[in-house]
Amino acid sequence: MIVIDYIDGVNRPQQVTFDSYDTFVLSQQSCWHDIPDHFQATKVTINSHDLHYTGLYGNIYHFLLKQDLTQY
């Protein structure tokens, strides 16, 4: 499971979850989500492991591509 914490357009903390990495990738490639890329992500976890990511929501996909996710 992937859990992403982010700050929305009115500075409220929000959270979105994906059942798997594949589900997250599908949501990015097919634009299933309505979260703008410029929203600030504050935390990304995979199977309860914090990946120590902070940055733009739109950059999470590329960040995850560079990670060795087999350990999670």
N, C-alpha and C positions, 0 to 999 in steps of 0.2 A: 504494500500500500504506500502511496505517495501522499504526503500531506504538505500543503503549501500555505503558509501564513503570509498575509500581505495587508497593505494599507489601502483602503479604497479612496475614491475621489473626494470624500468628505472627512478624511483622516480617521476613519474607524477601522479597527482591526477586523479582518475577515479570514476565513479559512476555506480552502477547497481541498477535496480528497479525490484520489483516483484509486481504483481497485488494484491497478498494476502499472508498471512502466509502459506496457503496450497501450493501455487505455489512455495514459497521459499523452503519448506520442500521437495516437489517433485524434485526440482532442485538439492538439496543436496543428496537425496537418489538415484537419477538416473544419477547423474553426468552430468546434462545438461549444466552446466556452464564450462567455461575454466579458471576460476580464481584459481590459486594455493592457497592452504591452508596457505602457509607461508607469503602471502602478508599481510601487516599491514592495518587493518580497522581503520579508524579515526572517523567514526560516523555511528550510526545506528538509523534510525527513523522509527516509525510505525505510519501511519496516521498523520504525521507532529509532533509527540511527540518524542523528543530526549531521547533515552534510556541510554545515557552516557556510551556507550561501546567504548573502544579502546582496541585493541588486534589483534590477528591473525584472518584472515578471516575464517580459518578452525574451530575456536572455537565459532563462532557466533551461529551455530545451537544449541550447548549445552547451551550456554548462554540464548538463547530464551526459551529453554525447562524449565528453572528455573524461568522464569518471569511470573507474572500474567498479561497476555495480554488481559484479559476481559475488563479492563478499557479503552482500546484503540479501 
